Amino acid sequence: MHPDRAEPSTGPPRAEPPTNRAAPASTRPDVEAQAQPSVVLAPSPIPAPLRVAADLSARFLLVVAATWVVVYLLVQIRVVVIPVAIALLLAALLAPVVSAAVERLRLPKGVATGVVLVGASALFGGVLSFVINAFIAGLPDLQARLVESYQLSIRPLLAGPPLNIPMERLDNLSGELQQSISANMSAITSGALSTAATVGEVASGALLLLFVLIFFLHDGARIWHFVLRIIPLAQRRRVDTAGERAFASLVGYTRAIVVVAVVDAVGIGIGLWAVGVPLVVPLAALVFLGAFIPVVGAVLSGSVAVLVALVANGLVPAAIVLGVVIAVMQLESHVLQPILLGRAVQLHPLAVVLAVAGGVVVAGIVGALLSVPLIAVLSAAVRSLLSPHEPGPENINPLDPLQARAGPAEPKERRRLLRVANAIRSRFPAQR
């Protein structure tokens, strides 16, 4: 056989090697990964659902412990925290007035702040003086009506079935009350001393509130930018946007709750005046203050008005006052809150009730007052942080409650442009 001539093969044809040779195994990471022996982990004796539940429970307990520590520290320094929180609420209410004075009246920021604070203080002092004078003037009429109501209505009711209290004991009720006061004089004295200490704390808290409020109104923006320095630079603009959304929500909440409180006080006050209930102005002022605790406060203050009407005027006038209170509450729930709060405060009524209940448990009346705005601010901030489309902080006005909702700066315009773009795509599909 010639050496250059190949002998024909009698076996199966061999596959020709590929023209492009594969890279060496040392330069191919997938080959290296296949060449390494795989490690087989032994199955865990703990079931997977139990491991997941344990991890979630541990994280939940850590969050609860951290929250408890924060709440405990805030309660311990409540003498400082409460005035600062109330000052923030008042700043949200008065900051738009200061801004309007600066922009429209061309006043310097310090002068505008002083004018607004003096005007607000004068208004508050005038209203407080009017309420106190009305209470003092109407107290003798209330006492006379209470005595008459006791003699004509309450006393026969207590003496009749099912109580059957003897008339002699009812006649000596005033003497027993005086003896009880004399026997507990020491407790009354200690209570008066503690009340004096509480008055001192309230006075110092009011001074701190005024001091903090001045700086919030005058240097609020600089204080906020100073606080932002603790945020990492990569997330600072997003947190700035969330903070401005949250303050816009607080502005909308304070503005709406003041209007709702005024409407409640005027409506119930007119009903009390029409029926002839004594202490109309103090009871209307009580309704006004109670309306700052959403859902619960107006109901409780309205109940006090109904009780005074029942004791002073009788059953029929009390029923009329009750109807007035229910009508005002319905107006507040179905008309005022949806229109005034609107997009500024997006909270479910159940969240409001639970927030008020939790605030009462933690800090009493002050906790009930501050719990709902705190939840509203946190809700607006979290919505902003979770929103995939948020403008920069320079495009948001923190004094405009309509900008409290997270999302693009012009949602209606954006939706219109998206509809136009989709229509163009459907009519002129892309050519491939």
C-alpha positions as CSV (number, residue, x, y, z in Angstrom):
1,M,0.0,0.0,0.0
2,H,1.2,3.5,-0.9
3,P,2.0,5.4,2.3
4,D,0.3,8.5,1.1
5,R,-2.9,6.7,0.2
6,A,-5.3,5.9,3.0
7,E,-6.9,2.5,3.2
8,P,-10.7,2.7,2.9
9,S,-12.3,2.1,6.3
10,T,-14.6,-0.8,6.8
11,G,-16.1,0.4,10.1
12,P,-18.6,3.1,10.8
13,P,-17.6,6.7,9.6
14,R,-15.9,8.8,12.2
15,A,-17.2,12.3,13.0
16,E,-15.0,15.1,11.7
17,P,-13.6,17.3,14.5
18,P,-15.1,20.8,14.6
19,T,-13.2,23.5,12.8
20,N,-13.5,25.9,15.8
21,R,-11.6,24.3,18.6
22,A,-13.1,24.8,22.1
23,A,-11.2,26.9,24.6
24,P,-9.1,25.1,27.1
25,A,-10.8,24.0,30.2
26,S,-8.7,26.4,32.3
27,T,-10.2,29.4,30.5
28,R,-13.9,28.3,30.7
29,P,-15.5,29.0,34.1
30,D,-18.5,26.7,33.3
31,V,-16.1,23.8,32.7
32,E,-14.3,24.5,35.9
33,A,-17.6,24.6,37.8
34,Q,-18.6,21.2,36.3
35,A,-15.2,19.8,37.1
36,Q,-15.4,20.7,40.8
37,P,-17.1,18.1,42.9
38,S,-20.6,19.1,44.1
39,V,-21.1,19.4,47.8
40,V,-24.3,17.6,49.0
41,L,-25.7,19.1,52.2
42,A,-27.3,16.8,54.7
43,P,-31.0,17.5,55.2
44,S,-31.7,19.7,58.3
45,P,-33.6,17.9,61.1
46,I,-35.7,21.1,61.6
47,P,-38.6,21.4,59.1
48,A,-38.4,24.4,56.7
49,P,-41.7,26.0,57.9
50,L,-40.4,26.0,61.5
51,R,-37.1,27.6,60.4
52,V,-39.0,30.3,58.5
53,A,-41.3,30.9,61.5
54,A,-38.4,31.1,63.9
55,D,-36.6,33.7,61.7
56,L,-39.7,35.8,61.3
57,S,-40.4,35.6,65.1
58,A,-36.8,36.7,65.9
59,R,-37.0,39.7,63.6
60,F,-40.4,40.6,64.9
61,L,-39.2,40.4,68.5
62,L,-36.2,42.6,67.7
63,V,-38.5,45.2,66.1
64,V,-40.9,45.1,69.0
65,A,-38.0,45.5,71.5
66,A,-36.5,48.5,69.6
67,T,-40.0,50.1,69.4
68,W,-40.5,49.6,73.1
69,V,-37.2,51.2,74.0
70,V,-37.9,54.2,71.8
71,V,-41.4,54.6,73.3
72,Y,-40.0,54.2,76.9
73,L,-37.4,56.9,76.3
74,L,-40.0,59.3,74.8
75,V,-42.3,58.7,77.8
76,Q,-39.4,59.4,80.2
77,I,-38.7,62.7,78.6
78,R,-42.3,63.6,77.8
79,V,-41.9,67.0,79.5
80,V,-39.7,67.9,76.4
81,V,-41.3,65.7,73.8
82,I,-44.9,66.9,74.2
83,P,-44.2,70.6,73.8
84,V,-42.0,69.9,70.8
85,A,-44.7,67.8,69.2
86,I,-47.4,70.4,69.8
87,A,-45.1,73.1,68.5
88,L,-44.7,71.0,65.3
89,L,-48.5,70.8,65.0
90,L,-48.8,74.6,65.5
91,A,-46.0,75.2,63.0
92,A,-47.8,73.1,60.4
93,L,-50.9,75.3,61.0
94,L,-49.2,78.7,61.1
95,A,-46.4,78.1,58.5
96,P,-48.7,78.8,55.5
97,V,-49.7,82.1,57.1
98,V,-46.1,83.1,57.6
99,S,-45.3,82.2,54.0
100,A,-48.2,84.2,52.7
101,A,-47.1,87.2,54.8
102,V,-43.6,87.0,53.4
103,E,-44.7,86.5,49.7
104,R,-47.7,88.9,49.6
105,L,-46.9,91.5,52.1
106,R,-43.1,91.5,51.4
107,L,-42.3,91.2,55.1
108,P,-39.0,89.9,56.4
109,K,-39.2,86.3,57.7
110,G,-38.5,87.4,61.3
111,V,-41.1,90.1,61.2
112,A,-43.7,87.9,59.6
113,T,-43.1,85.2,62.3
114,G,-43.5,87.7,65.1
115,V,-46.7,89.2,63.6
116,V,-48.3,85.8,63.2
117,L,-47.3,84.6,66.7
118,V,-48.6,87.8,68.3
119,G,-51.9,87.6,66.3
120,A,-52.4,83.9,67.2
121,S,-51.6,84.5,70.9
122,A,-54.0,87.5,71.0
123,L,-56.7,85.4,69.3
124,F,-56.2,82.5,71.7
125,G,-56.2,84.7,74.8
126,G,-59.3,86.5,73.7
127,V,-61.2,83.3,73.0
128,L,-60.0,81.8,76.3
129,S,-61.1,84.9,78.3
130,F,-64.5,84.9,76.6
131,V,-65.1,81.2,77.4
132,I,-64.0,81.7,81.1
133,N,-66.2,84.8,81.5
134,A,-69.2,82.9,79.9
135,F,-68.6,80.0,82.3
136,I,-68.5,82.2,85.4
137,A,-71.6,84.1,84.2
138,G,-73.6,80.9,83.5
139,L,-72.6,78.9,86.6
140,P,-75.3,80.4,88.9
141,D,-78.0,79.5,86.4
142,L,-76.7,76.0,86.1
143,Q,-76.6,75.6,89.9
144,A,-80.2,76.7,90.2
145,R,-81.3,74.4,87.4
146,L,-79.5,71.5,89.0
147,V,-81.2,72.0,92.3
148,E,-84.6,72.3,90.6
149,S,-83.9,69.2,88.6
150,Y,-82.8,67.3,91.6
151,Q,-85.9,68.2,93.6
152,L,-88.4,67.5,90.8
153,S,-86.9,64.7,88.8
154,I,-83.8,63.0,90.3
155,R,-85.0,62.7,93.9
156,P,-88.4,61.0,93.1
157,L,-86.5,58.7,90.7
158,L,-84.0,57.6,93.4
159,A,-86.8,57.2,96.0
160,G,-89.0,55.0,93.7
161,P,-88.4,51.5,92.5
162,P,-86.1,49.7,91.9
163,L,-83.7,51.8,94.1
164,N,-86.2,52.7,96.9
165,I,-83.7,55.0,98.8
166,P,-85.3,56.5,101.9
167,M,-86.3,60.1,101.7
168,E,-84.5,60.9,105.0
169,R,-81.2,59.8,103.5
170,L,-81.8,61.9,100.4
171,D,-82.6,64.9,102.6
172,N,-79.3,64.5,104.4
173,L,-77.3,64.0,101.2
174,S,-75.8,67.5,101.4
175,G,-74.7,67.0,105.0
176,E,-73.1,63.7,104.2
177,L,-71.3,65.3,101.3
178,Q,-69.8,68.0,103.6
179,Q,-68.7,65.3,106.2
180,S,-67.0,63.4,103.5
181,I,-65.1,66.5,102.3
182,S,-64.0,67.2,105.9
183,A,-62.9,63.6,106.4
184,N,-60.8,63.6,103.3
185,M,-59.3,67.0,103.6
186,S,-55.7,65.7,103.7
187,A,-56.2,63.8,100.4
188,I,-57.8,66.9,98.9
189,T,-54.8,69.0,100.1
190,S,-52.3,66.6,98.7
191,G,-54.2,66.6,95.4
192,A,-54.1,70.4,95.3
193,L,-50.4,70.4,95.8
194,S,-49.9,67.8,93.0
195,T,-52.2,70.0,90.9
196,A,-50.0,73.0,91.6
197,A,-46.9,71.0,90.6
198,T,-48.7,70.0,87.4
199,V,-49.5,73.6,86.7
200,G,-45.8,74.4,87.1
201,E,-44.9,71.7,84.6
202,V,-47.6,73.0,82.2
203,A,-46.3,76.6,82.5
204,S,-42.7,75.5,81.8
205,G,-43.9,73.3,78.9
206,A,-45.8,76.3,77.4
207,L,-42.7,78.4,77.5
208,L,-40.7,75.7,75.8
209,L,-43.5,75.3,73.2
210,L,-43.4,79.0,72.4
211,F,-39.6,79.0,72.1
212,V,-39.5,75.9,69.8
213,L,-42.4,77.2,67.7
214,I,-40.6,80.5,67.0
215,F,-37.6,78.5,65.6
216,F,-39.8,76.1,63.7
217,L,-41.6,79.0,61.9
218,H,-38.4,81.0,61.3
219,D,-35.8,78.4,60.6
220,G,-37.8,75.3,59.8
221,A,-36.2,74.6,56.5
222,R,-32.6,75.0,57.9
223,I,-33.4,72.7,60.8
224,W,-34.8,70.1,58.4
225,H,-31.7,70.2,56.2
226,F,-29.5,69.9,59.2
227,V,-31.4,66.8,60.3
228,L,-30.9,65.4,56.7
229,R,-27.1,65.3,57.3
230,I,-27.4,62.0,59.2
231,I,-28.9,60.3,56.1
232,P,-26.4,58.8,53.6
233,L,-25.8,60.9,50.6
234,A,-27.2,58.3,48.2
235,Q,-30.6,58.3,49.9
236,R,-30.7,61.9,51.0
237,R,-32.8,63.3,48.2
238,R,-35.4,60.5,48.5
239,V,-35.7,61.0,52.3
240,D,-35.9,64.8,51.7
241,T,-38.9,64.1,49.3
242,A,-40.5,61.8,51.9
243,G,-40.1,64.4,54.6
244,E,-41.7,67.1,52.5
245,R,-44.6,64.8,51.7
246,A,-45.0,64.1,55.4
247,F,-45.1,67.7,56.4
248,A,-47.6,68.5,53.6
249,S,-49.8,65.8,55.1
250,L,-49.4,67.4,58.6
251,V,-50.4,70.8,57.1
252,G,-53.5,69.3,55.6
253,Y,-54.4,67.5,58.8
254,T,-54.1,70.5,61.0
255,R,-56.0,72.7,58.6
256,A,-58.8,70.2,58.2
257,I,-59.1,69.4,61.9
258,V,-59.4,73.1,62.8
259,V,-62.2,73.6,60.3
260,V,-64.0,70.5,61.5
261,A,-63.6,71.6,65.1
262,V,-65.1,75.0,64.3
263,V,-68.0,73.5,62.5
264,D,-68.7,71.0,65.3
265,A,-68.6,73.7,67.9
266,V,-70.8,76.2,66.0
267,G,-73.4,73.5,65.0
268,I,-73.7,72.0,68.5
269,G,-73.6,75.5,70.1
270,I,-76.5,76.7,68.0
271,G,-78.5,73.6,69.0
272,L,-77.8,74.2,72.7
273,W,-78.7,77.9,72.4
274,A,-82.0,77.0,70.6
275,V,-83.0,74.5,73.3
276,G,-82.0,76.9,76.1
277,V,-79.3,74.8,77.8
278,P,-77.1,76.8,80.2
279,L,-73.3,77.3,79.6
280,V,-73.7,77.3,75.8
281,V,-70.3,78.9,75.2
282,P,-68.2,76.7,77.5
283,L,-69.9,73.6,76.2
284,A,-69.2,74.7,72.6
285,A,-65.6,75.4,73.6
286,L,-65.4,71.8,75.0
287,V,-66.8,70.4,71.7
288,F,-64.1,72.5,69.8
289,L,-61.3,71.1,71.9
290,G,-62.7,67.5,71.8
291,A,-62.8,67.6,68.0
292,F,-59.0,67.6,67.9
293,I,-59.2,63.9,68.9
294,P,-60.8,62.4,65.7
295,V,-63.9,60.2,66.0
296,V,-63.7,59.9,69.8
297,G,-63.3,63.4,71.1
298,A,-66.4,65.0,69.5
299,V,-68.6,62.1,70.6
300,L,-67.4,62.4,74.2
301,S,-67.8,66.2,74.3
302,G,-71.2,65.9,72.7
303,S,-72.2,63.4,75.3
304,V,-71.3,65.9,78.0
305,A,-73.6,68.5,76.3
306,V,-76.4,66.0,76.2
307,L,-75.9,65.1,79.9
308,V,-76.0,68.8,80.9
309,A,-79.2,69.2,78.8
310,L,-80.7,66.2,80.5
311,V,-80.0,67.4,84.0
312,A,-80.8,71.1,83.5
313,N,-83.6,71.0,81.0
314,G,-85.2,67.5,81.1
315,L,-85.6,64.5,78.8
316,V,-87.2,66.1,75.7
317,P,-84.6,68.9,75.4
318,A,-81.8,66.3,75.9
319,A,-83.3,64.2,73.1
320,I,-83.3,67.2,70.8
321,V,-79.6,68.0,71.7
322,L,-78.8,64.3,71.0
323,G,-80.3,64.6,67.6
324,V,-78.3,67.8,66.9
325,V,-75.1,66.0,68.0
326,I,-75.8,63.0,65.8
327,A,-76.5,65.3,62.8
328,V,-73.3,67.2,63.3
329,M,-71.3,64.0,63.6
330,Q,-72.8,62.7,60.4
331,L,-72.0,66.0,58.6
332,E,-68.4,65.7,59.9
333,S,-68.0,62.0,58.9
334,H,-69.6,62.1,55.4
335,V,-69.0,65.6,54.2
336,L,-66.3,67.5,56.0
337,Q,-63.6,64.9,56.5
338,P,-63.7,63.5,52.9
339,I,-63.6,67.0,51.4
340,L,-61.2,68.7,53.7
341,L,-58.8,65.9,54.5
342,G,-59.1,64.4,51.0
343,R,-55.7,63.4,49.7
344,A,-53.7,64.9,52.5
345,V,-54.5,62.2,55.1
346,Q,-55.1,58.7,53.8
347,L,-56.1,56.7,56.9
348,H,-58.8,54.1,57.3
349,P,-61.3,54.9,60.2
350,L,-60.2,51.7,61.9
351,A,-56.6,52.9,61.9
352,V,-57.8,56.2,63.4
353,V,-59.6,54.5,66.2
354,L,-56.7,52.1,67.0
355,A,-54.3,55.0,66.9
356,V,-56.4,57.0,69.4
357,A,-56.8,54.0,71.7
358,G,-53.0,53.3,71.6
359,G,-52.3,57.0,72.3
360,V,-54.6,57.0,75.3
361,V,-52.9,53.9,76.7
362,V,-49.4,55.3,76.2
363,A,-49.8,59.0,77.1
364,G,-53.4,59.7,78.1
365,I,-55.2,62.7,76.5
366,V,-52.0,64.0,75.0
367,G,-51.3,60.7,73.3
368,A,-54.8,60.6,71.9
369,L,-54.2,64.1,70.5
370,L,-50.9,63.3,68.9
371,S,-51.4,59.7,67.7
372,V,-53.5,60.4,64.6
373,P,-51.2,63.1,63.1
374,L,-48.2,60.9,63.9
375,I,-49.8,58.0,62.0
376,A,-50.7,60.3,59.1
377,V,-47.1,61.6,58.9
378,L,-45.6,58.1,58.9
379,S,-48.1,56.9,56.3
380,A,-47.2,59.8,53.9
381,A,-43.5,59.2,54.4
382,V,-43.7,55.4,53.9
383,R,-45.9,55.9,50.8
384,S,-43.3,58.3,49.3
385,L,-40.4,56.0,50.1
386,L,-42.1,53.0,48.5
387,S,-43.3,54.9,45.4
388,P,-41.4,53.9,42.2
389,H,-41.9,57.4,40.7
390,E,-41.2,60.4,42.9
391,P,-40.0,63.9,41.8
392,G,-37.2,65.7,43.4
393,P,-37.7,67.7,46.6
394,E,-37.3,70.9,44.7
395,N,-40.6,70.1,42.9
396,I,-42.7,69.7,46.1
397,N,-44.2,72.4,48.1
398,P,-44.4,71.1,51.7
399,L,-47.0,73.8,52.6
400,D,-49.5,72.4,50.0
401,P,-51.6,69.5,51.4
402,L,-52.4,68.4,47.8
403,Q,-48.8,67.3,47.4
404,A,-48.9,64.9,50.3
405,R,-49.7,61.9,48.1
406,A,-46.8,60.0,46.7
407,G,-46.3,59.8,42.9
408,P,-45.4,61.9,39.9
409,A,-45.7,65.6,40.2
410,E,-48.5,65.7,37.5
411,P,-50.3,62.4,37.7
412,K,-53.2,63.5,35.5
413,E,-50.9,64.8,32.8
414,R,-48.8,61.6,33.0
415,R,-51.8,59.4,32.6
416,R,-53.0,61.4,29.6
417,L,-49.6,61.1,27.9
418,L,-49.6,57.3,28.6
419,R,-53.0,57.0,26.9
420,V,-51.8,59.0,23.9
421,A,-48.6,56.8,23.6
422,N,-50.6,53.6,23.8
423,A,-53.0,54.8,21.1
424,I,-50.1,55.7,18.9
425,R,-48.5,52.2,19.4
426,S,-51.8,50.5,18.6
427,R,-52.3,52.4,15.4
428,F,-48.7,52.3,14.2
429,P,-47.2,49.0,15.3
430,A,-43.5,48.8,15.1
431,Q,-42.2,47.3,11.9
432,R,-39.7,44.4,12.4
